[in-house]
Amino acid sequence: MVSNPDYDLCIIGGGINGAGIARDAAGRGLSVLLVEAGDLASATSSASTKLIHGGLRYLEYFEFGLVRESLCERKILLQAAPHMVRVMEFVLPHDEGQRPVWMIRLGLFLYDHLAGRKKLAGSKAIDLKAHEYGKVLDDKYAKGFVYSDCQTNDARLVVLNALDAQERGAEILTHTACTKLRCDGDHWNISLRDLAAGQEWDVRASMVINAAGPWVRGVLEASDLVHGDGLPNVRLVKGSHIVVPRRYDGAQAYIIQQKDKRIVFVIPYEDDFTLIGTTEEDFEGDPIGAQISQDEVEYLCAAYNDAFRGQVTPGDIVCSYSGVRPLFDDGKENATSSSRGYKLYRHKDMQAPMISVFGGKLTTYRHLAEEAVSKILKMAGKPGAAWSAPHSLPGGDIDDYAEFISEQKARYPWIPKELLRRYGRAYGTRMARFLDGANSLDDLGAHYGDGIYEAEVVYLVRYEWAREVEDILWRRSKLGLHVSPKTIKNLSQALATLTEEVKSDDAKLAGD
Ligand SMILES: Cc1cc2nc3c(=O)[nH]c(=O)nc-3n(C[C@H](O)[C@H](O)[C@H](O)COP(=O)(O)OP(=O)(O)OC[C@H]3O[C@@H](n4cnc5c(N)ncnc54)[C@H](O)[C@@H]3O)c2cc1C
């Protein structure tokens, strides 16, 4: 239940866009409620390729504006969360059957120059027969290009935005669905259902932003709001990835052009693995149930096998995941060329302000959020200046990441190097919240196995809305890839008790 059933703004959806909007709006002093039907980032925002990138291939569709916006956001995010957004080199091997060399050179020139890139090296051509990056590739490649982009942890980026929103005053309710929106004069009545407890109640808000991703139209349909001039259609496009044991040494990723004009990324993932994706196919049905098909598995294995010396077979796959892109339908025939831009639809026929978000990219969420909040405030005739660009996300107040890690080694000399590295990447400066006061691993409480200690789990439950083992192992982290069944069992057994303890401690603190 919420403490104050009357808000300035209610946001539906706790993916990257909803969480980003909540942060932006709370930072402008609005009273904000965000409702998410599942766990934070339980849908598309945990199933991406995890790149903060301009999207080199969108240049081909003349989407210069989108690429420029994305590259500007890349720069902002590198500064806002240096622990979670890291620069990665991408190798683009070239053979005769692909886009011509002049086109790639031009594309890379634009990519280098469309936005500032102080921290990223410029692109260059390489001889794959001589360069170490060519060693793992098939013999057919002689020439290639290298450029820089960034990799992140998509689901944690969502949580950091929600955390910042909460610290700026927003209320975040997970496992709570919006079941109906009713415009009543100058405000909205919003029906909510706690999907875990089965409770239902109403709240009021002056403004609503519908950021339900693939369900954006579903939310409108449930409330009979699918009218209004020019309301976009959503095009649901499924994309799948496979994870296999690490294929090669080195920190570089590869971007492989396919004969059907798609591209497949091959990316070092979670130290011990390689991520291969993505596919693109139109999707029907409930996006939450999206799963990789046999055709997609074969497509991804074939894409890898055609470009690399080694082979990947379906039997090598450790896990796979699929997500559904909620693209706004621009009428393009194929999904690959459909725009990755976004549309913020203003429901002008309603007296109380409301916006629905169509499309977007992980990379551009901050800008989308800023624009959405500015737009809805304008509709409401209220002031509120944009603020978020120069502000770091929780844990991201770090000037130089290498220096930060050295400082943490000196501060916590008793933490094994690999564990400290993991804490640094996941929590940045926030690791102090569960490490300070401890002087040995024993001080971190029970050890459930594979470097998962009670102190971290308590932090995730108390501050990061983690409820289930899956939230911890697959969204707040990707530890699910690394831990043994015994660790999972230990964690499962401990979680219910820890959650009760956290609740009771918090209740005591609130009562003091
Ligand atoms: C395969 C794939 C790869 C991608 N790779 C990249 C990439 O590398 N880089 C990049 O920039 N972008 C990438 N994207 C795009 C990016 O992931 C999406 O644009 C972004 O995650 C969409 O976020 P969202 O918040 O709009 O939607 P979602 O993350 O789906 O969030 C919507 C949320 O709304 C909730 N919801 C729905 N209905 C209700 C309701 N009634 N009440 C309450 N909550 C509700 C859902 O549970 C869901 O959590 C990729 C997308 C896919 C599919």
The ligand as an SDF file (V2000), in Angstrom:
LIG
                    3D

 53 58  0  0  0  0  0  0  0  0999 V2000
   16.7030   -8.3080  -28.1700 C   0  0  0  0  0  0  0  0  0  0  0  0
   16.8280   -6.8650  -27.8330 C   0  0  0  0  0  0  0  0  0  0  0  0
   18.0820   -6.2770  -27.8130 C   0  0  0  0  0  0  0  0  0  0  0  0
   18.1930   -4.9240  -27.5010 C   0  0  0  0  0  0  0  0  0  0  0  0
   19.4330   -4.3880  -27.3940 N   0  0  0  0  0  0  0  0  0  0  0  0
   19.5820   -3.0870  -27.0900 C   0  0  0  0  0  0  0  0  0  0  0  0
   20.8780   -2.5400  -26.9070 C   0  0  0  0  0  0  0  0  0  0  0  0
   21.8940   -3.2440  -26.9360 O   0  0  0  0  0  0  0  0  0  0  0  0
   20.9700   -1.2250  -26.6560 N   0  0  0  0  0  0  0  0  0  0  0  0
   19.8700   -0.4110  -26.5780 C   0  0  0  0  0  0  0  0  0  0  0  0
   20.0460    0.7880  -26.4100 O   0  0  0  0  0  0  0  0  0  0  0  0
   18.6200   -0.9070  -26.6710 N   0  0  0  0  0  0  0  0  0  0  0  0
   18.4530   -2.2270  -26.9140 C   0  0  0  0  0  0  0  0  0  0  0  0
   17.2000   -2.7770  -26.9930 N   0  0  0  0  0  0  0  0  0  0  0  0
   16.0360   -1.9300  -26.7620 C   0  0  0  0  0  0  0  0  0  0  0  0
   15.7260   -1.7680  -25.2710 C   0  0  0  0  0  0  0  0  0  0  0  0
   15.9720   -2.9640  -24.5820 O   0  0  0  0  0  0  0  0  0  0  0  0
   14.2570   -1.3570  -25.0980 C   0  0  0  0  0  0  0  0  0  0  0  0
   14.0000   -0.2110  -25.8640 O   0  0  0  0  0  0  0  0  0  0  0  0
   13.9250   -1.0080  -23.6580 C   0  0  0  0  0  0  0  0  0  0  0  0
   14.3620   -2.0080  -22.7710 O   0  0  0  0  0  0  0  0  0  0  0  0
   12.4210   -0.8290  -23.5050 C   0  0  0  0  0  0  0  0  0  0  0  0
   12.1750   -0.4260  -22.1940 O   0  0  0  0  0  0  0  0  0  0  0  0
   10.7140   -0.1260  -21.6890 P   0  0  0  0  0  0  0  0  0  0  0  0
   10.8480    0.4670  -20.3410 O   0  0  0  0  0  0  0  0  0  0  0  0
    9.9930    0.6850  -22.7150 O   0  0  0  0  0  0  0  0  0  0  0  0
    9.9830   -1.5370  -21.6820 O   0  0  0  0  0  0  0  0  0  0  0  0
   10.0800   -2.7490  -20.6440 P   0  0  0  0  0  0  0  0  0  0  0  0
   11.4530   -2.9740  -20.1640 O   0  0  0  0  0  0  0  0  0  0  0  0
    9.3990   -3.8990  -21.2730 O   0  0  0  0  0  0  0  0  0  0  0  0
    9.2460   -2.2340  -19.4050 O   0  0  0  0  0  0  0  0  0  0  0  0
    7.8510   -2.1390  -19.3980 C   0  0  0  0  0  0  0  0  0  0  0  0
    7.3790   -2.6130  -18.0380 C   0  0  0  0  0  0  0  0  0  0  0  0
    5.9960   -2.3350  -17.8910 O   0  0  0  0  0  0  0  0  0  0  0  0
    5.4510   -3.3220  -17.0460 C   0  0  0  0  0  0  0  0  0  0  0  0
    3.9970   -3.3340  -17.2080 N   0  0  0  0  0  0  0  0  0  0  0  0
    3.2790   -3.7170  -18.2730 C   0  0  0  0  0  0  0  0  0  0  0  0
    1.9700   -3.5610  -18.0480 N   0  0  0  0  0  0  0  0  0  0  0  0
    1.8450   -3.0540  -16.7930 C   0  0  0  0  0  0  0  0  0  0  0  0
    0.7370   -2.6860  -15.9740 C   0  0  0  0  0  0  0  0  0  0  0  0
   -0.5290   -2.7960  -16.4040 N   0  0  0  0  0  0  0  0  0  0  0  0
    0.9720   -2.2120  -14.7140 N   0  0  0  0  0  0  0  0  0  0  0  0
    2.2440   -2.0970  -14.2540 C   0  0  0  0  0  0  0  0  0  0  0  0
    3.3300   -2.4440  -14.9920 N   0  0  0  0  0  0  0  0  0  0  0  0
    3.1340   -2.9070  -16.2390 C   0  0  0  0  0  0  0  0  0  0  0  0
    6.1220   -4.6090  -17.5240 C   0  0  0  0  0  0  0  0  0  0  0  0
    6.0950   -5.6030  -16.5090 O   0  0  0  0  0  0  0  0  0  0  0  0
    7.5280   -4.1260  -17.8600 C   0  0  0  0  0  0  0  0  0  0  0  0
    8.4640   -4.3870  -16.8230 O   0  0  0  0  0  0  0  0  0  0  0  0
   17.0470   -4.1430  -27.2550 C   0  0  0  0  0  0  0  0  0  0  0  0
   15.7890   -4.7390  -27.2710 C   0  0  0  0  0  0  0  0  0  0  0  0
   15.6800   -6.1080  -27.5310 C   0  0  0  0  0  0  0  0  0  0  0  0
   14.3420   -6.7590  -27.4900 C   0  0  0  0  0  0  0  0  0  0  0  0
  1  2  1  0
  2  3  1  0
  2 52  2  0
  3  4  2  0
  4  5  1  0
  4 50  1  0
  5  6  2  0
  6  7  1  0
  6 13  1  0
  7  8  2  0
  7  9  1  0
  9 10  1  0
 10 11  2  0
 10 12  1  0
 12 13  2  0
 13 14  1  0
 14 15  1  0
 14 50  1  0
 15 16  1  0
 16 17  1  0
 16 18  1  0
 18 19  1  0
 18 20  1  0
 20 21  1  0
 20 22  1  0
 22 23  1  0
 23 24  1  0
 24 25  2  0
 24 26  1  0
 24 27  1  0
 27 28  1  0
 28 29  2  0
 28 30  1  0
 28 31  1  0
 31 32  1  0
 32 33  1  0
 33 34  1  0
 33 48  1  0
 34 35  1  0
 35 36  1  0
 35 46  1  0
 36 37  1  0
 36 45  1  0
 37 38  2  0
 38 39  1  0
 39 40  1  0
 39 45  2  0
 40 41  1  0
 40 42  2  0
 42 43  1  0
 43 44  2  0
 44 45  1  0
 46 47  1  0
 46 48  1  0
 48 49  1  0
 50 51  2  0
 51 52  1  0
 52 53  1  0
M  END
$$$$
